């Protein structure tokens, strides 16, 4: 059995877990090939994968739509890291007899990166570090978090952890999602509010919603205009939740005090993309889940799933 591991940017997939149960399986030993470069074009992706029985995808880095899955008659197993992956056409996979399953995940890492972006923006870390390296000293004035308002769009596993840190910093926490109740918000030290109120009253707004039809473009021109002129906006969830063109326009006209982004409409972000040079931004290349512990969880789960498939025992279907 041949297995392809896609988008292993750092080349750590095979060292993040013990793959011996797969490679040295007693009845169906496997060959595992790792691809570190991203392939987005569907035809080229099919050519890359046509010789493989199983594919391991890292979250949503490489989508597997119907046109790709139906062009891979040898493919029988897809394992995605994480509990869900809307970029895989599971209906097409089921029709083609392809098993699709996922792994456990961890919420702490993206919550921690969220605060790295918030603090980096609030205390102007990149400009100050750059100035220090250039011989400068105290070139900006930072902003406080204590006594100010944190607004969360989404209060699930990750949003709840972000809320707890905000409370520890002495912030008031307000939150919105379509199904959020006052009781649920109160349980994690937040107050449920309408979307417009969260946007208009928060000093920091952080996005923690899944990408779906109803959340795509949720924060557009109107919503950005509601935010305070010096507010900070952070998105470590999914790029398309914040309308990219609207965000660039807001930054260009001087609206918003800073924007921290870990996610983008197109990933990897093209080298000449205007966000790379937009003012008052702090950008990271989708590092939210890129930590040693998360990768150990991801690839350990991949090994478990593939081994279970080889042994013919039930696995975690997506």
C-alpha positions in Angstrom: 0.0 0.0 0.0 1.4 3.4 -1.0 0.6 6.5 1.1 1.2 10.1 0.1 1.5 12.7 2.9 0.8 16.2 1.4 2.0 19.7 2.3 4.5 18.7 5.0 6.1 22.2 4.7 8.6 21.6 7.5 9.4 18.0 6.6 8.4 16.7 10.1 5.5 14.3 9.4 7.6 11.2 9.7 9.4 12.3 12.9 6.2 13.7 14.7 5.0 10.1 15.3 6.1 6.5 15.2 5.1 5.3 11.8 6.5 1.7 12.3 3.0 0.2 12.8 2.2 1.4 9.2 5.5 0.9 7.5 6.2 -2.5 9.1 2.6 -3.7 9.2 2.7 -7.5 9.5 0.3 -8.2 6.7 0.1 -5.0 4.6 3.4 -3.1 5.0 3.2 0.4 3.5 5.4 2.8 1.6 5.1 6.4 2.7 6.1 9.3 0.5 6.1 12.9 1.8 5.5 15.9 -0.3 6.8 19.2 1.1 5.7 21.5 -1.7 2.1 22.5 -2.3 0.3 21.6 -5.5 -2.9 23.5 -6.1 -3.7 22.8 -9.7 -6.2 19.9 -9.9 -4.6 18.2 -13.0 -1.1 18.3 -11.5 -2.5 17.1 -8.2 -4.2 14.1 -9.8 -0.9 13.3 -11.6 0.9 13.4 -8.2 -1.6 11.1 -6.5 -2.6 8.6 -9.1 -0.1 5.9 -7.9 -1.3 6.1 -4.3 -3.8 4.0 -2.3 -4.1 6.5 0.6 -3.6 10.3 1.0 -2.9 12.2 4.2 -3.9 15.9 4.1 -2.9 18.6 6.5 -6.2 20.3 7.4 -7.4 22.3 4.4 -4.1 23.0 2.8 -5.0 20.8 -0.3 -8.7 20.6 -1.1 -9.9 17.3 -2.5 -13.0 18.2 -4.6 -15.0 15.7 -6.7 -13.0 16.3 -9.9 -9.8 15.2 -8.1 -11.3 12.2 -6.2 -13.1 10.7 -9.2 -9.9 10.9 -11.2 -8.1 8.7 -8.7 -9.5 5.1 -9.1 -6.7 3.6 -7.0 -7.4 5.8 -4.0 -9.2 4.1 -1.1 -8.4 6.1 2.0 -8.1 9.8 2.9 -6.9 10.8 6.4 -7.2 14.5 7.3 -5.6 15.9 10.4 -8.2 17.4 12.6 -11.8 16.6 13.3 -13.4 18.2 10.3 -12.3 19.2 6.8 -14.9 21.0 4.6 -12.4 21.1 1.7 -12.9 17.3 1.1 -16.0 16.3 -0.9 -17.1 13.5 1.4 -20.1 12.7 -0.7 -18.0 12.2 -3.8 -15.5 10.1 -1.8 -18.3 7.9 -0.4 -19.7 7.4 -3.9 -16.2 6.4 -5.1 -15.8 3.9 -2.2 -13.1 6.1 -0.5 -13.0 6.1 3.3 -12.5 9.5 4.8 -11.5 9.9 8.4 -9.9 12.4 10.8 -7.8 12.7 13.9 -8.1 14.5 17.3 -6.9 18.1 17.6 -5.9 20.6 20.2 -7.4 24.0 20.9 -4.6 25.5 23.0 -2.2 26.3 20.1 -4.4 28.5 18.0 -5.6 30.3 21.1 -2.0 31.0 22.1 -1.2 32.3 18.7 -4.2 34.6 18.8 -2.7 36.2 21.9 0.7 36.4 20.3 -0.9 38.5 17.5 -2.9 40.6 19.9 0.1 41.4 22.0 2.3 42.0 19.0 -0.1 44.6 17.7 -0.9 46.2 21.0 2.8 46.7 22.0 4.1 47.3 18.4 6.6 44.5 18.8 7.7 44.2 15.2 8.4 48.0 14.7 10.2 48.2 18.1 12.3 45.1 17.5 13.2 46.4 14.0 14.1 49.8 15.5 16.3 48.1 18.1 18.2 46.2 15.5 18.7 49.5 13.6 20.1 51.2 16.7 16.8 53.0 17.7 15.1 53.3 21.1 11.4 53.7 22.0 9.8 54.7 18.7 6.1 54.0 19.5 3.6 54.1 22.3 1.8 50.9 23.1 -1.7 50.3 24.3 -3.2 48.6 27.4 -5.5 45.6 27.4 -6.5 45.7 31.1 -9.7 47.7 31.5 -10.6 47.4 27.8 -13.0 45.2 25.8 -12.3 42.0 24.0 -14.9 41.0 21.4 -15.1 37.4 20.2 -16.8 36.2 17.1 -17.3 32.6 18.1 -17.1 31.1 21.6 -16.3 27.4 21.0 -13.3 25.4 22.1 -10.8 28.0 20.9 -12.8 31.1 21.6 -13.4 30.0 25.1 -9.7 29.7 25.8 -9.1 33.2 24.2 -11.8 34.5 26.5 -10.2 33.0 29.6 -6.9 34.8 28.8 -8.7 38.0 28.1 -10.3 37.8 31.5 -6.9 37.1 33.1 -5.6 40.3 31.5 -8.4 42.2 33.1 -10.5 42.7 30.0 -14.3 42.7 29.7 -15.2 39.9 27.2 -18.3 40.2 24.9 -19.1 37.5 22.4 -21.3 36.7 19.5 -22.3 33.7 17.4 -25.5 32.7 15.8 -26.5 30.2 18.4 -24.7 31.7 21.5 -26.8 31.9 24.6 -26.4 34.1 27.6 -25.8 31.1 29.8 -23.1 29.6 27.6 -21.3 33.0 27.4 -21.5 33.5 31.2 -20.1 30.1 31.8 -16.8 31.2 30.3 -16.8 34.7 31.7 -18.2 36.5 28.7 -21.3 38.4 27.9 -23.4 37.5 24.9 -24.2 40.5 22.6 -25.4 41.2 19.1 -22.8 41.2 16.3 -23.0 45.0 15.8 -22.6 45.7 19.5 -19.5 43.4 19.7 -17.9 45.2 16.7 -18.8 48.7 17.8 -17.8 48.5 21.4 -14.6 46.3 21.4 -11.1 47.4 21.5 -9.9 44.1 20.2 -12.0 41.8 17.9 -10.9 38.2 17.4 -12.5 35.7 15.0 -13.1 32.1 16.1 -15.8 30.8 13.8 -15.9 27.9 11.4 -16.0 28.8 7.7 -19.5 28.1 6.3 -21.9 29.7 3.9 -23.3 31.9 6.6 -19.9 33.1 7.9 -18.1 33.6 4.5 -17.7 37.4 4.2 -19.3 38.0 7.6 -17.0 40.9 8.3 -17.3 43.2 5.3 -17.4 46.9 4.6 -20.4 47.6 6.9 -19.0 45.6 9.8 -15.5 47.0 9.5 -17.0 50.6 9.5 -18.8 49.8 12.8 -15.5 49.0 14.5 -13.6 51.7 16.4 -11.1 53.6 14.3 -8.2 52.4 16.5 -9.6 48.9 17.2 -7.4 45.8 16.6 -8.8 42.9 14.5 -7.3 39.4 14.7 -8.3 36.4 12.6 -6.8 33.0 13.3 -9.8 31.1 12.1 -10.4 31.2 8.3 -9.5 33.9 5.9 -12.7 34.3 3.9 -14.7 35.1 7.1 -13.2 38.6 6.8 -13.8 40.2 3.3 -10.3 40.7 2.0 -11.0 43.6 -0.3 -13.0 45.4 2.4 -10.2 44.9 4.9 -7.5 46.3 2.5 -9.8 49.3 1.8 -10.2 50.0 5.5 -6.5 49.8 6.1 -5.8 52.0 3.1 -8.1 54.8 4.4 -6.5 54.6 7.9 -9.3 52.7 9.6 -8.4 50.2 12.4 -5.4 50.5 14.6 -3.9 47.1 13.6 -4.8 43.8 12.0 -3.3 40.4 12.8 -3.9 37.7 10.3 -2.9 34.0 10.4 -5.3 32.9 7.7 -5.9 34.1 4.1 -8.3 33.5 1.2 -5.5 31.9 -0.8 -2.8 29.8 1.0 0.1 30.0 0.7 -0.3 33.7 0.3 1.1 34.8 -3.1 4.4 36.7 -2.8 3.0 39.8 -4.4 -0.3 39.9 -2.5 -1.2 43.4 -1.3 -1.8 42.2 2.3 2.0 41.5 2.6 2.7 45.2 2.3 -0.6 46.6 3.8 -0.1 49.1 6.7 -0.6 48.3 10.4 -0.6 44.5 9.8 1.0 41.6 11.6 0.9 38.5 9.4 1.8 34.9 10.1 1.7 32.0 7.6 -1.2 29.9 9.2 0.8 28.9 12.2 -2.2 28.5 14.5 -1.9 24.7 14.8 1.8 24.4 13.8 3.3 23.2 17.1 5.1 20.1 18.3 2.3 18.9 20.5 -0.4 19.4 17.8 1.7 17.7 15.1 2.3 14.8 17.5 -1.5 14.6 18.0 -2.2 14.9 14.3 0.3 12.4 13.0 -0.1 10.0 15.9 -3.8 10.0 14.9 -2.9 9.4 11.3 -0.9 6.3 12.2 -3.8 5.0 14.3 -6.3 5.6 11.5 -4.2 4.0 8.8 -3.3 1.0 11.1 -7.0 0.5 11.9 -7.8 0.6 8.2 -5.2 -2.0 7.5 -6.5 -4.2 10.3 -10.1 -3.8 9.1 -11.3 -2.3 12.4 -13.6 0.7 12.8 -12.0 4.1 12.4 -13.1 7.7 13.0 -15.1 8.7 10.0 -15.1 12.4 9.1 
